[in-house]
Amino acid sequence: MKLVAYVADGYELDIRPARANRDWMDEYVERYAYGCLPMAMANQHGWEILSPTGFTAVWNGGANKDSLAVLEDEDSSGQIISHFGSGIITFKLPAVFCTEPGFDLYVMAPPNFPVHGASPLAGIVETDWVWTSISMNWKMTQPETAVRFRKGQPICQIFPIRRAEAEEFEPEKRSLSDEPALAEYMQEWGEKRRQFNKALKDPNSEERRAKWPGHYRRGADLSGQKIAPESHRNRLRLKTFSDLRTKPEKD
């Protein structure tokens, strides 16, 4: 399976496998947030694209393009602009992405990466046939408030998805009591989780040292027996983009 980024000549695309770490998670008490495997997996899901320069954006609340000012630390050659108006920051990604037939590209912000004063806008592009560049957009949320992006800060995350796969699912709602075994398991899970959380208050407890019950991370049920399939993951190992660009010939 291939995911190819055709980078425009004269530009660089700083893209890498997405990282699990977040500054706010590092600063969280005892780094407790990293115990949440679903969140850590979302952080790593795809490739993140980094800002080519640091900049400050200020929006006056207006609807036209001129209502947003972008003050760059270094010239980005037009990669960071006000294109749509209404306080939307547009990152023009200097590449055409191509996926395998039947696959789209999900373009979104790095998950669990809050930016004060700006909210990300996501998109899905049919990159198996659309031969154009794409953009990542952030909507300013508060007029007259300076929003800061650092150079090298992840501003976009991408990953392929199979087109229309969600349409193949037949969603249903049922009563938990209709599945007695599941209902019993959930009752036991709830009680053990309450006991675990209560024990967390004791600084000398085993639970305090463990921080999380860890069943999901280990792929185990409440008894400790492994029940997850072999496809269970507690980290992702995405490949780095190989640089196969043609090098300019020397005179």
C-alpha positions, 0 to 999 in steps of 0.5 A, spaced: 500 500 500 502 506 497 501 513 500 505 518 496 506 526 497 509 529 490 512 535 493 512 542 489 519 543 487 523 549 491 519 547 497 519 542 503 514 538 507 516 537 514 512 530 515 513 525 520 509 519 523 505 522 528 508 522 536 504 520 542 507 525 546 503 532 548 506 537 552 500 538 556 500 530 557 507 531 560 505 536 565 499 532 567 500 530 574 504 524 574 504 524 567 497 520 568 494 522 561 499 517 558 495 511 561 489 512 557 491 508 551 485 510 546 488 517 547 495 515 546 493 511 540 489 517 536 495 521 537 499 516 533 494 515 528 497 517 521 502 522 519 503 529 522 505 535 518 509 541 521 509 548 521 514 551 516 515 557 520 512 560 527 507 566 526 502 570 530 495 570 528 490 576 530 482 576 527 478 582 528 472 578 528 470 580 521 468 576 515 473 578 509 480 576 508 483 582 511 480 581 517 485 576 519 492 578 520 498 573 519 505 575 522 510 570 520 517 569 523 520 567 517 517 568 510 513 561 508 512 563 501 505 564 501 503 557 505 500 560 511 494 565 508 487 568 510 484 565 504 476 564 506 475 570 511 471 569 517 478 568 521 480 562 518 487 560 517 489 556 511 495 552 511 497 551 503 500 544 504 506 544 498 504 537 496 499 533 492 497 526 496 496 520 492 492 514 495 491 507 492 484 506 488 478 506 493 482 510 499 481 517 501 485 522 505 483 524 512 486 531 513 485 533 520 488 537 526 493 532 531 488 529 536 488 532 543 492 538 541 489 544 543 491 551 541 488 556 545 484 561 540 483 556 534 479 550 532 481 546 527 477 544 521 477 537 518 476 534 511 476 528 507 479 528 500 478 523 494 486 523 493 486 517 488 483 521 483 484 528 485 490 531 482 491 538 486 494 540 493 490 540 499 490 545 505 489 545 513 484 550 516 484 553 523 478 557 525 479 563 530 474 563 535 476 569 539 476 576 536 482 581 538 486 575 541 493 573 538 494 566 537 501 563 536 503 557 532 511 555 533 515 553 528 515 545 527 509 545 531 504 539 528 498 543 524 495 537 520 495 530 521 493 525 515 491 518 514 488 514 509 481 511 510 477 506 505 472 510 501 465 509 504 466 504 508 462 507 514 456 506 509 457 498 510 455 498 517 448 497 520 448 501 526 443 498 532 441 500 539 439 495 543 438 494 551 444 492 555 439 487 559 438 484 552 445 481 553 445 478 560 453 476 560 455 483 557 450 486 563 453 482 568 460 484 566 459 491 565 456 491 573 463 487 575 467 492 571 464 498 574 464 495 581 472 494 580 473 501 577 470 504 583 474 500 588 480 502 584 479 509 584 478 509 591 484 506 592 488 511 588 487 516 594 492 512 598 499 514 596 502 507 598 497 503 595 498 498 589 493 502 585 497 508 586 503 505 583 499 502 577 495 509 576 491 505 571 488 498 571 491 496 565 486 491 562 485 494 556 492 496 554 494 488 556 488 486 552 486 482 558 479 481 561 477 483 568 480 476 571 487 478 567 486 473 561 488 475 555 482 475 550 484 481 545 486 478 538 493 478 535 491 485 532 491 489 538 495 494 539 498 499 544 503 503 540 503 504 532 509 503 528 508 507 522 513 508 516 517 514 515 516 518 508 522 515 503 525 521 500 525 519 492 525 526 489 529 527 483 535 531 485 537 537 480 543 536 476 549 540 477 552 544 471 
